Amino acid sequence: MESQIIKSSLSSHNDVIRSIDDKLIIKIGEVANVIVRCFKRGNKILICGNGGSAGDAQHISAELVGRFVRERIPLPSIALTTDTSALTAIGNDYSFEDIFKRQIEALANNGDIILGISTSGKSQNIINAFEAGRLKSCTLIGLTGNGGGEFEKICDYNIVVPSNVTARIQEAHILIGHIICEIIDENFKL
């Protein structure tokens, strides 16, 4: 039984990865280059997500501040998912839908990037963060699945994984995040 589950999961994963077409590959490259230009201007990236996507936000941010594979300068990235005092205070005093918005209002500057990770593209707290970022002239990047959801309407760039299965979307998100980090590493190598 276990081996059938394993084989089925691996097959499903491989199907999603193989379905990433040239159009999506070009978009991933465009997003990586937008982030590189942001860093070269001296701006930062602010990353948010919920649940497993919150973990991905932290993971990607850590790769940028530390390094991915090669030695390079540290790059300014903040995972908006890590300050539990801010998250719980904002959630309590305002609403859960404002937990990222308030942080964007406090931390984002003109020219920064907001990266929102959501398997559905419908996370209201990320949509609210994007709206606050738009008012600050930030570039809005989504990393989604399920056809892109509401992010399709609001993002400057939305990388939509071609799947409706949450686990497969999340697996593709971290792969795409790693690919972007590898491109960034190459542009800032010592």
MARBA-3410 file (N, C-alpha, C, O; in Angstrom, 1 decimal):
190
0.8,-1.2,0.0,0.0,0.0,0.0,0.9,1.3,0.0,0.6,2.2,-0.8 ~ 1.9,1.3,0.9,2.7,2.5,1.0,3.4,2.7,-0.3,3.6,3.9,-0.8 ~ 3.9,1.7,-1.0,4.7,1.9,-2.2,3.8,2.4,-3.3,4.2,3.2,-4.2 ~ 2.5,2.1,-3.3,1.6,2.6,-4.3,1.3,4.1,-4.1,1.3,4.9,-5.0 ~ 1.2,4.5,-2.8,1.1,5.9,-2.5,2.3,6.7,-2.9,2.2,7.8,-3.5
3.5,6.1,-2.6,4.7,6.8,-3.0,4.8,6.9,-4.5,5.1,8.0,-5.0 ~ 4.6,5.8,-5.2,4.7,5.9,-6.7,3.7,6.9,-7.3,4.0,7.6,-8.2 ~ 2.4,6.9,-6.7,1.4,7.8,-7.2,1.8,9.3,-7.0,1.6,10.1,-7.9 ~ 2.3,9.5,-5.8,2.8,10.9,-5.5,3.9,11.4,-6.4,3.9,12.5,-6.9 ~ 4.9,10.5,-6.6,6.0,10.8,-7.4,5.6,11.0,-8.9,6.0,12.0,-9.6
4.7,10.2,-9.3,4.1,10.3,-10.7,3.4,11.7,-10.9,3.6,12.4,-11.9 ~ 2.5,12.0,-9.9,1.8,13.2,-9.9,2.7,14.4,-9.9,2.5,15.4,-10.6 ~ 3.7,14.4,-9.0,4.7,15.5,-9.0,5.4,15.6,-10.3,5.5,16.7,-10.8 ~ 5.9,14.5,-10.9,6.6,14.6,-12.2,5.7,15.1,-13.3,6.2,15.9,-14.1 ~ 4.4,14.8,-13.3,3.5,15.3,-14.3,3.4,16.8,-14.2,3.4,17.5,-15.2
3.3,17.4,-13.0,3.2,18.8,-12.8,4.5,19.5,-13.3,4.4,20.5,-14.0 ~ 5.6,19.0,-12.9,6.9,19.6,-13.3,7.1,19.5,-14.8,7.5,20.5,-15.5 ~ 6.7,18.4,-15.4,6.8,18.3,-16.9,5.9,19.2,-17.6,6.1,19.5,-18.8 ~ 4.8,19.6,-17.0,3.8,20.5,-17.6,4.2,21.9,-17.6,3.5,22.8,-18.2 ~ 5.3,22.3,-17.0,5.8,23.7,-17.0,6.3,23.9,-18.4,7.4,23.4,-18.8
5.6,24.7,-19.2,6.0,24.9,-20.6,6.9,26.1,-20.8,7.3,26.8,-19.8 ~ 7.3,26.4,-22.0,8.2,27.4,-22.3,7.7,28.8,-21.9,8.5,29.7,-21.5 ~ 6.4,29.0,-22.0,5.9,30.3,-21.6,6.1,30.6,-20.1,6.4,31.7,-19.7 ~ 5.9,29.5,-19.3,6.1,29.7,-17.9,7.6,29.8,-17.5,8.0,30.5,-16.6 ~ 8.4,29.1,-18.3,9.9,29.2,-18.1,10.3,30.6,-18.4,11.1,31.1,-17.6
9.8,31.2,-19.4,10.2,32.6,-19.7,9.7,33.5,-18.6,10.5,34.4,-18.2 ~ 8.5,33.3,-18.0,8.0,34.1,-17.0,8.9,34.0,-15.7,9.2,35.0,-15.0 ~ 9.3,32.8,-15.4,10.2,32.6,-14.2,11.5,33.3,-14.4,12.0,34.0,-13.5 ~ 12.0,33.3,-15.6,13.2,34.1,-15.9,13.0,35.6,-15.8,13.9,36.3,-15.3 ~ 11.9,36.0,-16.3,11.5,37.5,-16.2,11.5,37.9,-14.7,12.0,38.9,-14.3
10.8,37.1,-13.9,10.7,37.4,-12.5,12.0,37.4,-11.8,12.3,38.3,-11.0 ~ 12.9,36.4,-12.1,14.2,36.4,-11.5,15.0,37.7,-11.9,15.7,38.3,-11.1 ~ 14.9,38.1,-13.1,15.6,39.4,-13.6,15.0,40.6,-12.9,15.7,41.6,-12.6 ~ 13.7,40.6,-12.7,13.1,41.8,-12.0,13.6,41.8,-10.6,13.9,42.9,-10.1 ~ 13.8,40.7,-9.9,14.3,40.7,-8.6,15.8,41.1,-8.6,16.2,41.8,-7.7
16.5,40.6,-9.5,17.9,41.0,-9.6,18.0,42.5,-9.8,18.8,43.2,-9.1 ~ 17.2,43.1,-10.6,17.3,44.6,-10.8,16.9,45.3,-9.5,17.4,46.4,-9.2 ~ 15.9,44.8,-8.8,15.5,45.4,-7.6,16.7,45.4,-6.6,16.9,46.5,-6.0 ~ 17.4,44.3,-6.4,18.5,44.3,-5.5,19.6,45.2,-6.0,20.3,45.9,-5.2 ~ 19.9,45.3,-7.3,20.9,46.2,-7.8,20.6,47.6,-7.6,21.5,48.5,-7.5
19.3,48.0,-7.5,18.9,49.3,-7.2,19.0,49.7,-5.7,18.9,50.8,-5.3 ~ 19.3,48.7,-4.9,19.3,48.9,-3.5,18.0,48.7,-2.8,17.9,49.0,-1.6 ~ 17.0,48.1,-3.4,15.8,47.8,-2.8,15.7,46.4,-2.2,16.7,45.7,-2.3 ~ 14.6,46.0,-1.7,14.4,44.8,-1.0,13.2,44.0,-1.5,12.4,44.6,-2.2 ~ 13.1,42.8,-1.0,11.9,42.0,-1.3,11.3,41.6,0.0,11.9,41.2,1.0
9.9,41.7,0.1,9.1,41.3,1.2,8.3,40.2,0.8,7.5,40.2,-0.2 ~ 8.3,39.0,1.5,7.7,37.8,1.1,6.6,37.4,2.1,6.9,37.4,3.3 ~ 5.4,37.0,1.6,4.4,36.5,2.5,3.6,35.3,2.0,3.6,35.1,0.8 ~ 3.1,34.6,2.9,2.3,33.4,2.5,1.6,32.9,3.8,2.0,33.3,4.9 ~ 0.7,32.0,3.7,0.0,31.3,4.8,0.3,29.8,4.8,0.4,29.2,3.8
0.3,29.3,6.0,0.5,27.8,6.2,1.8,27.4,5.6,2.9,27.9,5.9 ~ 1.8,26.4,4.7,3.0,25.9,4.0,3.7,27.0,3.2,4.9,27.0,3.1 ~ 2.9,27.9,2.7,3.4,29.0,1.9,4.2,30.0,2.8,5.1,30.7,2.3 ~ 3.8,30.1,4.1,4.5,30.9,5.0,5.9,30.3,5.2,6.9,31.0,5.3 ~ 6.0,29.0,5.3,7.3,28.3,5.4,8.1,28.5,4.2,9.3,28.7,4.3
7.5,28.5,3.0,8.2,28.8,1.8,8.7,30.2,1.7,9.8,30.5,1.3 ~ 7.9,31.2,2.3,8.4,32.6,2.3,9.6,32.7,3.2,10.6,33.4,2.8 ~ 9.6,32.0,4.3,10.8,32.0,5.2,12.0,31.4,4.5,13.1,31.9,4.6 ~ 11.8,30.2,3.9,12.8,29.5,3.2,13.5,30.3,2.1,14.7,30.5,2.1 ~ 12.7,30.9,1.2,13.2,31.7,0.1,14.0,33.0,0.7,15.0,33.3,0.2
13.4,33.6,1.7,14.0,34.8,2.3,15.4,34.4,2.9,16.3,35.1,2.7 ~ 15.4,33.3,3.6,16.7,32.8,4.1,17.8,32.6,3.1,18.9,32.9,3.3 ~ 17.4,32.0,1.9,18.3,31.7,0.8,18.9,33.1,0.3,20.0,33.1,-0.1 ~ 18.1,34.1,0.3,18.5,35.4,-0.2,19.4,36.1,0.8,20.5,36.7,0.4 ~ 19.1,36.1,2.1,19.9,36.8,3.1,21.2,36.1,3.3,22.2,36.7,3.4
21.1,34.8,3.3,22.3,33.9,3.5,23.0,33.7,2.2,23.7,34.6,1.7 ~ 22.7,32.6,1.6,23.1,32.3,0.2,22.3,31.1,-0.2,21.8,30.4,0.6 ~ 22.3,30.9,-1.5,21.7,29.7,-2.0,22.7,28.6,-2.2,22.8,27.7,-1.3 ~ 23.6,28.7,-3.2,24.6,27.7,-3.4,26.0,28.4,-3.3,26.9,27.9,-2.6 ~ 26.2,29.5,-4.0,27.5,30.1,-4.1,27.6,31.3,-3.2,26.7,31.9,-2.8
28.9,31.6,-2.9,29.2,32.8,-2.1,28.8,34.0,-2.9,29.1,34.2,-4.1 ~ 28.1,34.9,-2.2,27.7,36.2,-2.8,27.4,37.1,-1.6,27.3,36.7,-0.5 ~ 27.1,38.4,-2.0,26.7,39.3,-0.9,25.4,38.9,-0.4,24.5,38.3,-1.1 ~ 25.1,39.3,0.9,23.7,39.0,1.4,22.8,40.0,0.7,23.1,41.2,0.5 ~ 21.6,39.6,0.5,20.6,40.4,-0.2,19.4,40.7,0.7,19.0,39.8,1.5
18.9,41.9,0.7,17.8,42.3,1.6,16.4,41.7,1.3,15.8,42.0,0.3 ~ 16.1,40.8,2.2,14.8,40.1,2.1,14.2,39.9,3.4,14.9,39.6,4.4 ~ 12.9,40.1,3.5,12.2,39.9,4.8,11.0,39.0,4.6,10.1,39.3,3.7 ~ 10.9,38.0,5.4,9.7,37.1,5.4,8.7,37.7,6.4,9.0,37.8,7.6 ~ 7.6,38.2,5.9,6.6,38.9,6.8,5.9,37.9,7.7,4.9,38.2,8.4
6.3,36.6,7.6,5.6,35.5,8.3,6.3,35.2,9.6,5.8,34.3,10.3 ~ 7.4,35.9,10.0,8.2,35.4,11.1,8.1,36.2,12.4,8.5,35.7,13.4 ~ 7.5,37.4,12.4,7.4,38.2,13.6,6.1,37.9,14.3,5.1,38.5,14.0 ~ 6.1,36.9,15.2,4.9,36.5,15.8,4.2,37.6,16.6,3.0,37.6,16.7 ~ 5.0,38.5,17.2,4.4,39.6,18.0,3.6,40.5,17.0,2.5,40.9,17.4
4.2,40.8,15.9,3.5,41.7,14.9,2.3,41.0,14.4,1.2,41.5,14.3 ~ 2.4,39.7,14.0,1.3,38.9,13.4,0.1,38.8,14.4,-1.0,39.0,14.0 ~ 0.4,38.5,15.6,-0.7,38.4,16.6,-1.3,39.7,17.0,-2.5,39.8,17.3 ~ -0.4,40.7,17.2,-1.0,42.0,17.5,-1.9,42.6,16.4,-3.0,43.1,16.7 ~ -1.4,42.5,15.2,-2.2,43.0,14.1,-3.4,42.2,13.9,-4.5,42.8,13.7
-3.3,40.9,14.0,-4.5,40.0,13.9,-5.5,40.3,14.9,-6.7,40.3,14.7 ~ -5.0,40.6,16.2,-5.9,40.8,17.3,-6.5,42.2,17.2,-7.7,42.4,17.4 ~ -5.7,43.2,17.0,-6.1,44.6,17.0,-6.9,45.1,15.7,-7.7,46.0,15.8 ~ -6.5,44.5,14.6,-7.2,44.8,13.3,-7.9,43.6,12.8,-9.1,43.4,13.2 ~ -7.3,42.8,12.0,-7.9,41.5,11.6,-6.8,40.7,10.9,-5.7,41.2,10.5
-7.1,39.4,10.8,-6.1,38.5,10.1,-5.8,38.9,8.7,-4.7,38.8,8.2 ~ -6.8,39.6,8.0,-6.7,40.0,6.7,-5.7,41.2,6.6,-5.3,41.5,5.4 ~ -5.3,41.8,7.7,-4.4,42.9,7.7,-3.0,42.6,8.1,-2.1,43.5,8.2 ~ -2.7,41.3,8.5,-1.4,41.0,9.1,-0.2,41.3,8.2,0.9,41.7,8.7 ~ -0.4,41.2,6.9,0.7,41.5,5.9,0.6,43.0,5.5,1.7,43.7,5.3
-0.6,43.5,5.3,-0.8,44.9,4.9,-0.1,45.9,5.8,0.6,46.7,5.3 ~ -0.3,45.7,7.1,0.3,46.6,8.1,1.8,46.6,8.0,2.4,47.6,8.1 ~ 2.3,45.4,7.8,3.8,45.3,7.7,4.3,46.0,6.4,5.3,46.6,6.4 ~ 3.5,45.8,5.3,3.9,46.5,4.1,3.9,48.0,4.3,4.8,48.7,3.8 ~ 2.8,48.5,4.9,2.7,49.9,5.1,3.9,50.4,6.0,4.3,51.6,5.7
4.4,49.6,6.9,5.5,50.1,7.7,6.9,49.9,7.1,7.8,50.7,7.3 ~ 7.0,48.8,6.3,8.4,48.5,5.8,8.7,48.7,4.4,9.9,48.8,4.0 ~ 7.7,48.7,3.5,7.9,48.8,2.1,8.3,50.2,1.6,7.8,51.2,2.2 ~ 9.1,50.3,0.6,9.5,51.5,0.0,9.3,51.5,-1.5,9.2,50.4,-2.1 ~ 9.2,52.6,-2.1,9.1,52.7,-3.6,10.2,51.8,-4.2,11.4,52.0,-3.9
9.8,51.0,-5.1,10.8,50.1,-5.8,11.1,48.8,-5.2,11.7,47.9,-5.8 ~ 10.5,48.5,-4.0,10.6,47.2,-3.4,9.7,46.2,-4.1,8.9,46.6,-5.0 ~ 9.9,44.9,-3.9,9.1,43.9,-4.4,8.3,43.2,-3.3,8.9,43.0,-2.2 ~ 7.1,42.9,-3.5,6.3,42.1,-2.6,6.0,40.8,-3.4,5.4,40.8,-4.5 ~ 6.4,39.7,-2.8,6.2,38.4,-3.3,5.2,37.7,-2.4,5.4,37.4,-1.3
4.0,37.4,-3.0,3.0,36.7,-2.3,2.8,35.3,-2.8,2.7,35.0,-4.0 ~ 2.9,34.3,-1.9,2.8,32.9,-2.2,1.5,32.4,-1.7,1.2,32.4,-0.6 ~ 0.7,31.8,-2.7,-0.6,31.3,-2.3,-1.0,30.2,-3.3,-1.0,30.5,-4.6 ~ -1.3,29.0,-2.9,-1.6,28.0,-3.8,-2.9,28.3,-4.6,-3.1,27.9,-5.8 ~ -3.8,29.0,-4.0,-5.1,29.4,-4.6,-5.1,30.7,-5.4,-5.8,30.9,-6.3
-4.2,31.6,-4.9,-4.2,33.0,-5.5,-5.4,33.8,-4.9,-5.7,34.8,-5.5 ~ -6.0,33.3,-3.8,-7.2,34.0,-3.3,-7.0,34.5,-1.9,-8.0,34.9,-1.3 ~ -5.8,34.4,-1.3,-5.6,34.7,0.1,-5.8,36.2,0.3,-5.0,37.1,-0.2 ~ -6.8,36.6,1.1,-7.2,38.0,1.2,-6.1,38.8,1.9,-5.9,40.0,1.6 ~ -5.4,38.2,2.9,-4.4,39.0,3.5,-3.2,39.3,2.6,-2.6,40.3,2.8
-3.0,38.5,1.6,-1.9,38.8,0.6,-2.5,39.8,-0.4,-1.7,40.7,-0.8 ~ -3.7,39.7,-0.8,-4.3,40.7,-1.7,-4.3,42.0,-1.0,-4.0,43.0,-1.7 ~ -4.6,42.1,0.3,-4.5,43.4,1.0,-3.1,43.9,1.0,-2.9,45.1,0.9 ~ -2.1,43.0,1.2,-0.7,43.5,1.2,-0.3,44.0,-0.2,0.4,45.0,-0.3 ~ -0.8,43.3,-1.3,-0.5,43.8,-2.6,-1.1,45.2,-2.8,-0.5,46.1,-3.4
-2.4,45.4,-2.4,-3.0,46.7,-2.5,-2.2,47.8,-1.8,-2.0,48.9,-2.3 ~ -1.7,47.5,-0.6,-0.9,48.5,0.1,0.5,48.7,-0.6,1.0,49.8,-0.7 ~ 1.0,47.6,-1.2,2.3,47.8,-1.9,2.1,48.6,-3.2,3.0,49.3,-3.6 ~ 0.9,48.4,-3.9,0.7,49.2,-5.1,0.7,50.7,-4.7,1.2,51.5,-5.5 ~ 0.2,51.1,-3.6,0.2,52.5,-3.2,1.6,53.0,-2.9,1.8,54.2,-2.9
2.5,52.1,-2.6,3.9,52.5,-2.4,4.8,52.2,-3.6,6.0,52.3,-3.5 ~ 4.2,52.0,-4.8,4.9,51.8,-6.0,5.8,50.6,-5.9,7.0,50.6,-6.4 ~ 5.4,49.5,-5.3,6.1,48.3,-5.3,5.8,47.4,-6.5,4.7,47.5,-7.0 ~ 6.7,46.5,-6.9,6.4,45.5,-7.9,5.7,44.3,-7.2,6.2,43.9,-6.1 ~ 4.6,43.8,-7.7,3.8,42.8,-7.1,4.0,41.5,-7.9,3.7,41.4,-9.1
4.5,40.5,-7.2,4.8,39.2,-7.8,4.0,38.1,-7.0,4.1,38.0,-5.8 ~ 3.3,37.3,-7.8,2.5,36.2,-7.2,3.2,34.9,-7.6,3.8,34.7,-8.6 ~ 3.1,33.9,-6.7,3.5,32.5,-6.9,2.3,31.7,-6.5,2.0,31.5,-5.3 ~ 1.5,31.2,-7.5,0.2,30.6,-7.3,0.1,29.2,-8.0,1.0,28.7,-8.6 ~ -1.1,28.7,-8.0,-1.6,27.6,-8.8,-3.1,27.8,-9.0,-3.5,28.9,-9.0
-3.8,26.7,-9.3,-5.2,26.8,-9.4,-5.7,27.9,-10.4,-6.7,28.5,-10.2 ~ -4.9,28.1,-11.5,-5.3,29.1,-12.4,-5.0,30.6,-12.0,-5.2,31.5,-12.8 ~ -4.4,30.8,-10.9,-3.9,32.1,-10.5,-4.8,32.9,-9.6,-4.4,33.8,-8.9 ~ -6.1,32.5,-9.6,-7.0,33.2,-8.7,-7.1,34.7,-8.9,-6.8,35.2,-10.0 ~ -7.3,35.4,-7.8,-7.4,36.9,-7.8,-6.1,37.5,-8.1,-6.0,38.7,-8.5
-5.0,36.8,-7.8,-3.6,37.4,-8.1,-3.5,37.7,-9.5,-2.7,38.6,-9.9 ~ -4.1,37.0,-10.4,-4.0,37.3,-11.8,-4.4,38.8,-12.2,-3.9,39.4,-13.1 ~ -5.3,39.3,-11.4,-5.8,40.7,-11.6,-4.9,41.7,-11.0,-4.9,42.9,-11.5 ~ -4.2,41.4,-10.0,-3.5,42.5,-9.2,-2.0,42.4,-9.4,-1.4,43.5,-9.2 ~ -1.5,41.3,-9.7,0.0,41.2,-9.8,0.6,41.7,-11.1,-0.1,41.7,-12.1
1.8,42.3,-11.0,2.5,42.6,-12.2,3.0,41.4,-12.8,3.1,41.3,-14.1 ~ 3.4,40.4,-12.1,3.9,39.1,-12.6,3.2,38.0,-11.7,3.3,38.1,-10.4 ~ 2.6,37.0,-12.3,2.1,35.9,-11.5,2.5,34.6,-12.1,2.2,34.3,-13.2 ~ 3.3,33.9,-11.4,3.8,32.5,-11.8,2.8,31.5,-11.4,2.6,31.3,-10.2 ~ 2.0,31.0,-12.3,0.9,30.1,-12.0,1.4,28.6,-12.3,1.5,28.3,-13.5
1.5,27.8,-11.3,1.8,26.4,-11.4,0.6,25.7,-12.0,-0.5,25.9,-11.5 ~ 0.8,24.9,-13.1,-0.3,24.3,-13.7,-0.9,23.1,-13.0,-0.7,21.9,-13.4 ~ -1.5,23.3,-11.8,-2.1,22.2,-11.0,-3.1,22.8,-10.1,-3.2,24.0,-9.8 ~ -4.0,21.9,-9.7,-5.1,22.2,-8.7,-4.9,21.5,-7.4,-5.7,21.5,-6.5 ~ -3.8,20.7,-7.3,-3.5,19.9,-6.1,-2.5,20.7,-5.2,-1.3,21.0,-5.7
-2.9,21.1,-4.0,-2.1,21.9,-3.1,-0.7,21.4,-2.9,0.3,22.1,-3.1 ~ -0.5,20.1,-2.6,0.8,19.5,-2.4,1.7,19.7,-3.6,2.9,20.0,-3.5 ~ 1.2,19.4,-4.8,2.0,19.5,-6.0,2.3,21.0,-6.3,3.4,21.3,-6.8 ~ 1.4,21.9,-6.0,1.7,23.3,-6.2,2.8,23.8,-5.3,3.7,24.4,-5.7 ~ 2.7,23.4,-4.0,3.8,23.8,-3.1,5.1,23.2,-3.5,6.1,23.9,-3.3
5.1,22.0,-3.9,6.4,21.4,-4.4,7.0,22.1,-5.5,8.2,22.4,-5.6 ~ 6.2,22.5,-6.5,6.6,23.3,-7.6,7.1,24.7,-7.2,8.0,25.3,-7.7 ~ 6.4,25.3,-6.2,6.7,26.6,-5.7,8.2,26.6,-5.2,8.9,27.5,-5.5 ~ 8.5,25.7,-4.3,9.9,25.7,-3.8,10.9,25.4,-4.9,12.0,25.9,-4.8 ~ 10.6,24.6,-5.8,11.5,24.4,-7.0,11.7,25.7,-7.7,12.8,26.0,-8.1
10.6,26.4,-8.0,10.7,27.7,-8.7,11.5,28.7,-7.9,12.3,29.4,-8.4 ~ 11.2,28.7,-6.6,12.0,29.6,-5.7,13.5,29.3,-5.8,14.3,30.2,-5.8 ~ 13.8,28.0,-5.8,15.2,27.6,-5.8,15.8,28.0,-7.2,17.0,28.5,-7.2 ~ 15.1,27.9,-8.3,15.6,28.3,-9.6,15.9,29.8,-9.6,16.9,30.2,-10.1 ~ 14.9,30.6,-9.1,15.1,32.0,-9.0,16.3,32.4,-8.2,17.1,33.2,-8.5
16.5,31.7,-7.0,17.7,31.9,-6.2,19.0,31.6,-6.9,20.0,32.3,-6.7 ~ 19.0,30.5,-7.7,20.2,30.2,-8.5,20.5,31.3,-9.5,21.7,31.6,-9.7 ~ 19.5,31.8,-10.2,19.7,32.9,-11.1,20.3,34.1,-10.4,21.2,34.8,-10.9 ~ 19.7,34.4,-9.2,20.2,35.5,-8.4,21.6,35.3,-8.0,22.4,36.2,-8.1 ~ 21.9,34.1,-7.5,23.3,33.8,-7.1,24.3,34.1,-8.3,25.3,34.7,-8.1
23.9,33.7,-9.4,24.8,33.9,-10.6,25.0,35.4,-10.9,26.1,35.8,-11.3 ~ 24.0,36.2,-10.6,24.2,37.6,-10.9,24.9,38.4,-9.8,25.4,39.5,-10.0 ~ 25.1,37.8,-8.7,25.8,38.5,-7.6,27.0,37.7,-7.1,27.5,37.9,-6.0 ~ 27.5,36.8,-7.9,28.6,36.0,-7.4,29.9,36.8,-7.2,30.1,37.8,-7.8 ~ 30.7,36.4,-6.2,31.9,37.1,-5.8,33.0,36.8,-6.8,34.1,37.3,-6.6
END
